[in-house]
């Protein structure tokens, strides 16, 4: 198998929201700058106690309670993705997600919605790549930037048991949002590391509501291990995400906004033109608004095929 240049994993949640409806994930390519098609499964768990009366997160509902309640939210995404390279420096990625958003309160389902989420398109350009400049073994560097956007295709008016469902539980957001990414990678022989940053600028969506702008970063170290016809690439690192305060009718929504730090452990396995991705992230530190349910863990599974 030819030597593979490993790219960074970008998780946006979204990584950029408290939920994972329209998350951005840029995975390692099975072949360096090859056109690919892939199927990814993303999972995020939020779990915690919310207290007495107030506006529950993202301005979804006004709820009166007399005691703490245990909230659980599960966000699952099945994502079909294509990544087309036009030469060695420019690529366009497009993604269409199918989502399942669940919320339970004290063990009872409060919402369980299925539907098409908001697709996104991201164009990326390799500004610098030192690979191939010399036949002498050397440290390789790459720097890539990207710009794109999310299309408001998903539904924003779904109900559960005859009740209105909050903004963050809807399949879509109803807003056109901007995306930006930057990736720096360094590798020497089979060892390497990466630092990746992605941002999301949200516009006003359904019900004059705007999700908080977001920023996330992944720092990761990896090592390639050849095993017969396979190549294994385990990785360790940290993933951090910031979600700003939501706005409703151009005013800040009290109790929203969150910062979370996750551990990051994963691996990729290559075989011929196929790659399998497994990543798990566990929240180890957080600060969030009083009406935000705490992030607990995230997971990503994927299979990708690269065209020659």
DRENVEXDREN-944785 format. One record per residue (C-alpha): residue number from 1; residue in three letters; x negated, y, z negated. Coordinates in steps of 0.05 Angstrom, whole numbers. Example, Ala and Ser with C-alpha at 12.3 -4.5 7.8 and 13.67 -1.06 7.14 Angstrom:
// residues 2
@num=1&residu=ALA&px=-246&py=-90&pz=-156
@num=2&residu=SER&px=-273&py=-21&pz=-143
END
This chain:
// residues 308
@num=1&residu=UNK&px=0&py=0&pz=0
@num=2&residu=UNK&px=-27&py=68&pz=19
@num=3&residu=UNK&px=-45&py=115&pz=-38
@num=4&residu=UNK&px=16&py=153&pz=-63
@num=5&residu=UNK&px=16&py=225&pz=-85
@num=6&residu=UNK&px=62&py=231&pz=-145
@num=7&residu=UNK&px=111&py=289&pz=-149
@num=8&residu=UNK&px=143&py=317&pz=-212
@num=9&residu=UNK&px=211&py=299&pz=-242
@num=10&residu=UNK&px=256&py=360&pz=-251
@num=11&residu=UNK&px=317&py=351&pz=-294
@num=12&residu=UNK&px=369&py=405&pz=-293
@num=13&residu=UNK&px=427&py=399&pz=-330
@num=14&residu=UNK&px=462&py=405&pz=-315
@num=15&residu=UNK&px=399&py=406&pz=-345
@num=16&residu=UNK&px=418&py=478&pz=-343
@num=17&residu=UNK&px=485&py=470&pz=-377
@num=18&residu=UNK&px=509&py=434&pz=-439
@num=19&residu=UNK&px=540&py=383&pz=-392
@num=20&residu=UNK&px=510&py=346&pz=-333
@num=21&residu=UNK&px=561&py=358&pz=-278
@num=22&residu=UNK&px=514&py=392&pz=-230
@num=23&residu=UNK&px=445&py=374&pz=-255
@num=24&residu=UNK&px=383&py=382&pz=-211
@num=25&residu=UNK&px=335&py=323&pz=-209
@num=26&residu=UNK&px=275&py=322&pz=-162
@num=27&residu=UNK&px=244&py=253&pz=-166
@num=28&residu=UNK&px=177&py=225&pz=-144
@num=29&residu=UNK&px=176&py=205&pz=-71
@num=30&residu=UNK&px=161&py=133&pz=-53
@num=31&residu=UNK&px=117&py=158&pz=4
@num=32&residu=UNK&px=82&py=225&pz=8
@num=33&residu=UNK&px=128&py=274&pz=43
@num=34&residu=UNK&px=173&py=222&pz=75
@num=35&residu=UNK&px=246&py=231&pz=91
@num=36&residu=UNK&px=287&py=192&pz=40
@num=37&residu=UNK&px=357&py=173&pz=20
@num=38&residu=UNK&px=374&py=153&pz=-51
@num=39&residu=UNK&px=428&py=136&pz=-101
@num=40&residu=UNK&px=419&py=163&pz=-172
@num=41&residu=UNK&px=457&py=152&pz=-237
@num=42&residu=UNK&px=452&py=205&pz=-291
@num=43&residu=UNK&px=478&py=201&pz=-362
@num=44&residu=UNK&px=481&py=252&pz=-418
@num=45&residu=UNK&px=507&py=243&pz=-489
@num=46&residu=UNK&px=528&py=300&pz=-535
@num=47&residu=UNK&px=550&py=284&pz=-606
@num=48&residu=UNK&px=563&py=323&pz=-669
@num=49&residu=UNK&px=610&py=356&pz=-719
@num=50&residu=UNK&px=648&py=420&pz=-706
@num=51&residu=UNK&px=681&py=458&pz=-762
@num=52&residu=UNK&px=741&py=501&pz=-775
@num=53&residu=UNK&px=782&py=545&pz=-728
@num=54&residu=UNK&px=749&py=579&pz=-670
@num=55&residu=UNK&px=737&py=580&pz=-595
@num=56&residu=UNK&px=709&py=513&pz=-575
@num=57&residu=UNK&px=649&py=515&pz=-529
@num=58&residu=UNK&px=650&py=549&pz=-461
@num=59&residu=UNK&px=714&py=585&pz=-478
@num=60&residu=UNK&px=755&py=524&pz=-459
@num=61&residu=UNK&px=807&py=526&pz=-515
@num=62&residu=UNK&px=826&py=560&pz=-579
@num=63&residu=UNK&px=834&py=505&pz=-631
@num=64&residu=UNK&px=855&py=509&pz=-704
@num=65&residu=UNK&px=827&py=456&pz=-750
@num=66&residu=UNK&px=827&py=447&pz=-825
@num=67&residu=UNK&px=767&py=402&pz=-830
@num=68&residu=UNK&px=704&py=382&pz=-793
@num=69&residu=UNK&px=716&py=340&pz=-731
@num=70&residu=UNK&px=670&py=291&pz=-697
@num=71&residu=UNK&px=661&py=307&pz=-623
@num=72&residu=UNK&px=630&py=261&pz=-572
@num=73&residu=UNK&px=619&py=279&pz=-499
@num=74&residu=UNK&px=592&py=234&pz=-445
@num=75&residu=UNK&px=574&py=260&pz=-376
@num=76&residu=UNK&px=561&py=209&pz=-321
@num=77&residu=UNK&px=541&py=226&pz=-249
@num=78&residu=UNK&px=532&py=180&pz=-189
@num=79&residu=UNK&px=494&py=221&pz=-138
@num=80&residu=UNK&px=481&py=207&pz=-64
@num=81&residu=UNK&px=421&py=246&pz=-40
@num=82&residu=UNK&px=382&py=258&pz=24
@num=83&residu=UNK&px=314&py=292&pz=29
@num=84&residu=UNK&px=291&py=310&pz=99
@num=85&residu=UNK&px=220&py=333&pz=114
@num=86&residu=UNK&px=206&py=379&pz=173
@num=87&residu=UNK&px=131&py=371&pz=179
@num=88&residu=UNK&px=81&py=367&pz=121
@num=89&residu=UNK&px=103&py=430&pz=83
@num=90&residu=UNK&px=178&py=441&pz=89
@num=91&residu=UNK&px=236&py=398&pz=64
@num=92&residu=UNK&px=311&py=405&pz=53
@num=93&residu=UNK&px=348&py=364&pz=1
@num=94&residu=UNK&px=424&py=356&pz=-3
@num=95&residu=UNK&px=464&py=321&pz=-57
@num=96&residu=UNK&px=537&py=301&pz=-67
@num=97&residu=UNK&px=556&py=278&pz=-138
@num=98&residu=UNK&px=614&py=237&pz=-164
@num=99&residu=UNK&px=626&py=252&pz=-238
@num=100&residu=UNK&px=660&py=223&pz=-299
@num=101&residu=UNK&px=667&py=271&pz=-358
@num=102&residu=UNK&px=692&py=244&pz=-425
@num=103&residu=UNK&px=707&py=278&pz=-491
@num=104&residu=UNK&px=729&py=243&pz=-555
@num=105&residu=UNK&px=750&py=275&pz=-621
@num=106&residu=UNK&px=748&py=232&pz=-684
@num=107&residu=UNK&px=749&py=170&pz=-640
@num=108&residu=UNK&px=807&py=190&pz=-596
@num=109&residu=UNK&px=800&py=210&pz=-522
@num=110&residu=UNK&px=813&py=283&pz=-510
@num=111&residu=UNK&px=792&py=281&pz=-436
@num=112&residu=UNK&px=768&py=229&pz=-387
@num=113&residu=UNK&px=763&py=258&pz=-317
@num=114&residu=UNK&px=736&py=231&pz=-251
@num=115&residu=UNK&px=723&py=269&pz=-187
@num=116&residu=UNK&px=675&py=298&pz=-136
@num=117&residu=UNK&px=628&py=348&pz=-167
@num=118&residu=UNK&px=594&py=409&pz=-137
@num=119&residu=UNK&px=542&py=390&pz=-84
@num=120&residu=UNK&px=477&py=429&pz=-78
@num=121&residu=UNK&px=425&py=443&pz=-24
@num=122&residu=UNK&px=352&py=459&pz=-40
@num=123&residu=UNK&px=297&py=479&pz=9
@num=124&residu=UNK&px=225&py=469&pz=-14
@num=125&residu=UNK&px=159&py=493&pz=14
@num=126&residu=UNK&px=89&py=468&pz=-3
@num=127&residu=UNK&px=47&py=531&pz=-15
@num=128&residu=UNK&px=-17&py=494&pz=-30
@num=129&residu=UNK&px=-41&py=422&pz=-22
@num=130&residu=UNK&px=-114&py=403&pz=-27
@num=131&residu=UNK&px=-104&py=330&pz=-8
@num=132&residu=UNK&px=-141&py=309&pz=55
@num=133&residu=UNK&px=-189&py=368&pz=55
@num=134&residu=UNK&px=-248&py=323&pz=43
@num=135&residu=UNK&px=-267&py=249&pz=45
@num=136&residu=UNK&px=-304&py=256&pz=-21
@num=137&residu=UNK&px=-264&py=234&pz=-82
@num=138&residu=UNK&px=-238&py=297&pz=-115
@num=139&residu=UNK&px=-184&py=326&pz=-159
@num=140&residu=UNK&px=-121&py=340&pz=-118
@num=141&residu=UNK&px=-75&py=399&pz=-130
@num=142&residu=UNK&px=-6&py=416&pz=-102
@num=143&residu=UNK&px=40&py=475&pz=-113
@num=144&residu=UNK&px=112&py=474&pz=-87
@num=145&residu=UNK&px=168&py=525&pz=-92
@num=146&residu=UNK&px=242&py=518&pz=-75
@num=147&residu=UNK&px=305&py=559&pz=-66
@num=148&residu=UNK&px=376&py=534&pz=-58
@num=149&residu=UNK&px=448&py=537&pz=-81
@num=150&residu=UNK&px=507&py=499&pz=-108
@num=151&residu=UNK&px=573&py=497&pz=-70
@num=152&residu=UNK&px=639&py=501&pz=-110
@num=153&residu=UNK&px=672&py=439&pz=-82
@num=154&residu=UNK&px=693&py=403&pz=-147
@num=155&residu=UNK&px=761&py=413&pz=-178
@num=156&residu=UNK&px=769&py=464&pz=-235
@num=157&residu=UNK&px=842&py=454&pz=-254
@num=158&residu=UNK&px=846&py=383&pz=-277
@num=159&residu=UNK&px=888&py=365&pz=-338
@num=160&residu=UNK&px=888&py=307&pz=-388
@num=161&residu=UNK&px=952&py=282&pz=-422
@num=162&residu=UNK&px=987&py=345&pz=-398
@num=163&residu=UNK&px=936&py=392&pz=-430
@num=164&residu=UNK&px=888&py=440&pz=-399
@num=165&residu=UNK&px=816&py=416&pz=-400
@num=166&residu=UNK&px=757&py=461&pz=-416
@num=167&residu=UNK&px=710&py=491&pz=-364
@num=168&residu=UNK&px=651&py=446&pz=-379
@num=169&residu=UNK&px=693&py=383&pz=-374
@num=170&residu=UNK&px=720&py=398&pz=-304
@num=171&residu=UNK&px=688&py=362&pz=-244
@num=172&residu=UNK&px=668&py=430&pz=-214
@num=173&residu=UNK&px=653&py=501&pz=-238
@num=174&residu=UNK&px=686&py=542&pz=-183
@num=175&residu=UNK&px=624&py=585&pz=-174
@num=176&residu=UNK&px=569&py=594&pz=-123
@num=177&residu=UNK&px=504&py=586&pz=-162
@num=178&residu=UNK&px=432&py=599&pz=-142
@num=179&residu=UNK&px=376&py=549&pz=-154
@num=180&residu=UNK&px=300&py=559&pz=-157
@num=181&residu=UNK&px=243&py=511&pz=-171
@num=182&residu=UNK&px=167&py=511&pz=-178
@num=183&residu=UNK&px=123&py=450&pz=-186
@num=184&residu=UNK&px=48&py=444&pz=-200
@num=185&residu=UNK&px=15&py=375&pz=-196
@num=186&residu=UNK&px=-56&py=353&pz=-208
@num=187&residu=UNK&px=-84&py=283&pz=-195
@num=188&residu=UNK&px=-152&py=249&pz=-196
@num=189&residu=UNK&px=-153&py=178&pz=-170
@num=190&residu=UNK&px=-96&py=142&pz=-208
@num=191&residu=UNK&px=-87&py=193&pz=-264
@num=192&residu=UNK&px=-47&py=256&pz=-260
@num=193&residu=UNK&px=-1&py=307&pz=-291
@num=194&residu=UNK&px=52&py=357&pz=-272
@num=195&residu=UNK&px=88&py=419&pz=-296
@num=196&residu=UNK&px=156&py=433&pz=-265
@num=197&residu=UNK&px=204&py=491&pz=-277
@num=198&residu=UNK&px=274&py=500&pz=-250
@num=199&residu=UNK&px=323&py=556&pz=-258
@num=200&residu=UNK&px=397&py=566&pz=-244
@num=201&residu=UNK&px=433&py=632&pz=-236
@num=202&residu=UNK&px=507&py=623&pz=-245
@num=203&residu=UNK&px=562&py=667&pz=-216
@num=204&residu=UNK&px=633&py=678&pz=-241
@num=205&residu=UNK&px=676&py=617&pz=-229
@num=206&residu=UNK&px=746&py=593&pz=-246
@num=207&residu=UNK&px=786&py=636&pz=-295
@num=208&residu=UNK&px=735&py=693&pz=-294
@num=209&residu=UNK&px=688&py=647&pz=-332
@num=210&residu=UNK&px=613&py=644&pz=-321
@num=211&residu=UNK&px=569&py=589&pz=-348
@num=212&residu=UNK&px=505&py=613&pz=-382
@num=213&residu=UNK&px=444&py=620&pz=-337
@num=214&residu=UNK&px=394&py=563&pz=-347
@num=215&residu=UNK&px=320&py=547&pz=-347
@num=216&residu=UNK&px=286&py=479&pz=-356
@num=217&residu=UNK&px=215&py=454&pz=-356
@num=218&residu=UNK&px=183&py=385&pz=-352
@num=219&residu=UNK&px=110&py=370&pz=-372
@num=220&residu=UNK&px=90&py=299&pz=-353
@num=221&residu=UNK&px=28&py=255&pz=-350
@num=222&residu=UNK&px=26&py=191&pz=-308
@num=223&residu=UNK&px=-18&py=133&pz=-287
@num=224&residu=UNK&px=-13&py=87&pz=-226
@num=225&residu=UNK&px=-20&py=12&pz=-239
@num=226&residu=UNK&px=-24&py=-34&pz=-178
@num=227&residu=UNK&px=9&py=-102&pz=-190
@num=228&residu=UNK&px=5&py=-145&pz=-128
@num=229&residu=UNK&px=51&py=-115&pz=-75
@num=230&residu=UNK&px=81&py=-67&pz=-126
@num=231&residu=UNK&px=56&py=-2&pz=-156
@num=232&residu=UNK&px=79&py=17&pz=-226
@num=233&residu=UNK&px=74&py=89&pz=-250
@num=234&residu=UNK&px=92&py=98&pz=-324
@num=235&residu=UNK&px=97&py=169&pz=-350
@num=236&residu=UNK&px=102&py=207&pz=-416
@num=237&residu=UNK&px=117&py=279&pz=-431
@num=238&residu=UNK&px=166&py=331&pz=-456
@num=239&residu=UNK&px=228&py=362&pz=-426
@num=240&residu=UNK&px=257&py=429&pz=-451
@num=241&residu=UNK&px=320&py=465&pz=-429
@num=242&residu=UNK&px=352&py=532&pz=-444
@num=243&residu=UNK&px=425&py=551&pz=-431
@num=244&residu=UNK&px=445&py=623&pz=-441
@num=245&residu=UNK&px=510&py=647&pz=-470
@num=246&residu=UNK&px=573&py=639&pz=-429
@num=247&residu=UNK&px=614&py=699&pz=-408
@num=248&residu=UNK&px=689&py=707&pz=-404
@num=249&residu=UNK&px=720&py=768&pz=-370
@num=250&residu=UNK&px=650&py=798&pz=-370
@num=251&residu=UNK&px=642&py=790&pz=-445
@num=252&residu=UNK&px=597&py=741&pz=-482
@num=253&residu=UNK&px=631&py=679&pz=-510
@num=254&residu=UNK&px=611&py=674&pz=-584
@num=255&residu=UNK&px=581&py=608&pz=-607
@num=256&residu=UNK&px=554&py=588&pz=-539
@num=257&residu=UNK&px=482&py=580&pz=-514
@num=258&residu=UNK&px=432&py=525&pz=-531
@num=259&residu=UNK&px=358&py=507&pz=-531
@num=260&residu=UNK&px=337&py=433&pz=-534
@num=261&residu=UNK&px=270&py=397&pz=-533
@num=262&residu=UNK&px=269&py=324&pz=-510
@num=263&residu=UNK&px=216&py=271&pz=-508
@num=264&residu=UNK&px=207&py=242&pz=-438
@num=265&residu=UNK&px=188&py=170&pz=-422
@num=266&residu=UNK&px=197&py=136&pz=-355
@num=267&residu=UNK&px=169&py=95&pz=-299
@num=268&residu=UNK&px=172&py=88&pz=-223
@num=269&residu=UNK&px=162&py=23&pz=-186
@num=270&residu=UNK&px=145&py=22&pz=-111
@num=271&residu=UNK&px=151&py=-37&pz=-64
@num=272&residu=UNK&px=142&py=-24&pz=11
@num=273&residu=UNK&px=191&py=32&pz=28
@num=274&residu=UNK&px=232&py=25&pz=-36
@num=275&residu=UNK&px=225&py=60&pz=-103
@num=276&residu=UNK&px=262&py=49&pz=-169
@num=277&residu=UNK&px=263&py=105&pz=-221
@num=278&residu=UNK&px=278&py=98&pz=-296
@num=279&residu=UNK&px=275&py=157&pz=-343
@num=280&residu=UNK&px=299&py=168&pz=-414
@num=281&residu=UNK&px=298&py=232&pz=-454
@num=282&residu=UNK&px=314&py=237&pz=-529
@num=283&residu=UNK&px=329&py=304&pz=-563
@num=284&residu=UNK&px=281&py=318&pz=-621
@num=285&residu=UNK&px=293&py=392&pz=-634
@num=286&residu=UNK&px=349&py=441&pz=-618
@num=287&residu=UNK&px=380&py=508&pz=-634
@num=288&residu=UNK&px=450&py=523&pz=-608
@num=289&residu=UNK&px=512&py=564&pz=-617
@num=290&residu=UNK&px=560&py=541&pz=-672
@num=291&residu=UNK&px=611&py=516&pz=-621
@num=292&residu=UNK&px=562&py=477&pz=-578
@num=293&residu=UNK&px=561&py=401&pz=-587
@num=294&residu=UNK&px=487&py=380&pz=-597
@num=295&residu=UNK&px=450&py=344&pz=-541
@num=296&residu=UNK&px=428&py=274&pz=-562
@num=297&residu=UNK&px=399&py=238&pz=-502
@num=298&residu=UNK&px=395&py=235&pz=-426
@num=299&residu=UNK&px=379&py=179&pz=-377
@num=300&residu=UNK&px=366&py=175&pz=-302
@num=301&residu=UNK&px=366&py=112&pz=-259
@num=302&residu=UNK&px=354&py=114&pz=-184
@num=303&residu=UNK&px=336&py=75&pz=-122
@num=304&residu=UNK&px=306&py=108&pz=-61
@num=305&residu=UNK&px=288&py=86&pz=9
@num=306&residu=UNK&px=235&py=122&pz=50
@num=307&residu=UNK&px=236&py=123&pz=126
@num=308&residu=UNK&px=171&py=113&pz=163
END
